Amino acid sequence: MPLRRFFFLLLFLPACFTNKQNQGEKLYAEHCASCHGDQGQGLAQLIPPLAGADYLKEHRDYLPCLIRQGQTGPITVNGIQYNQVMPGHAELSPAKLTNLLNYIENHFGNHATPRTIAEVDEQLRACPQ
């Protein structure tokens, strides 16, 4: 009898957990790729690139706020100034923002220390109102 119970648990255990694998990539495709490009290349002088972007390293602590609240006014990325409105994504939870940022900061030629949900949550609390 214990062996049958074990196999039963193995059969249904995966249903108890959510599959967050590749969530960052999916969130990027849903919320970012239409402007920043499939490869993070940006759009000429209109939309800044994320690929190899110095802004990601220089403003790491502010990036959760930027995504959550959006951006208006000029922004300089890799020495080029951009001045388009970026819509915010207030609906993204700290967990989703963490997955999205970990994807962006470790793809497209970028390399950063992985973020934790606690780190992103703390950065969100420091966002300007």
N, C-alpha and C positions, 0 to 999 in steps of 0.2 A: 504493500500500500504506500509506503513513503516514496518509493521510486516513481509511482504514478503521479503523486502530488508534485514531485520535483519536475517531471516533464510538463505537467500542467502549468506550473509557474513559469518555466522557460518559454512555453508557448505564448503566454499572455503578458509576460513582464515588459516586453517592448512597448506595449500599448500604454504603459504607465508613464512613459517619458515622451517629451516632445523632441522632435528632430530639428535642431537649430543649425545643423551642418549647412554651410553655404548661405546662411541667412544674410550675412553682410553683402555677398555678391548679389543676392536677390533684391535686397533693399537698394543697393546702388543702381541696379537696372530699373527699378521702379521709380526712384526719387531723383536720381542724379544724372544718369546716362543721357537723357534727352538733351541736356544742355552741355554737360562736361565731356560727352562722347563715350563710346563703348570702351575705349582704351585710356580714358582720362586725358585726352589730348586737348580739350577745350575747343573753342571756335574762334579762330583767327584773333582779331583784336577785340572781340566782343565778350567772350566767356573765358575766364582763366583756365589753364590746364591744371590738372591734379597730378599728372605724371611728372615726376621729378620736381615738384613744386616746393620751392624754399619756404613758402608761406606755411606749409603744414608743419615744418620743424620749428619755425620761429613763433608760431601762435598755437602751439599744441594745447595749452590750457584753455584757450578761448574757442577752439573748434566745436565742442558740444553746443556752446551758446550760438555760434554762427549757424549751425545746421538747424537748431531748434527755433531761433528767432529770425533767421534770414539776414540779408546784407543789403544795405543801401549806401550809396556813396562810393567814392573811389577806393580801390584796393590794388596793391602792387604785388605782382607775382613774378618771380624771376626777372625783376627789373622792368617789367612792363605794367603800365597802369591800365586798369579796367574800371568801368563805371556803369555797370548794369545792375539791376535789381535782382537779387537772388531770393526766391520765396523761402519762407521758413517751413519747418516741418514739426510743429508743436505736438502733433499726434504721436511722434516716436517716443517710446519709453526709453529710460536710461539703458536698459538691456539691448534694445534695438540700436540705439545710438552707438553703444559700445561695439556691437558687431559691425555696424556700418563703418565706423572710424577705423577699426582694426583691419577691415578689408581695404579701405582707401589708403591707409598709411603703410600697408605692406604689399601693395600691388602697384602696377604701373611704374616700376623702378624705384618705388619708395621703400624705405626700411625704417621701422620705428619699433620701440618697445611696445609690446602688446598692452592694451588698456584693460582695466578691470571695471566692472559695473560700479563699484564703490568709488573709484577715481572719477568716472564720468558723472556720477550723481553729485559728488562734491563740487565738481566744476560747474555743473548746472545751477547749484545753489548760489554760486558766485556771479551768475550772469547779471549784467546790468538790466535794470527794469525799464 
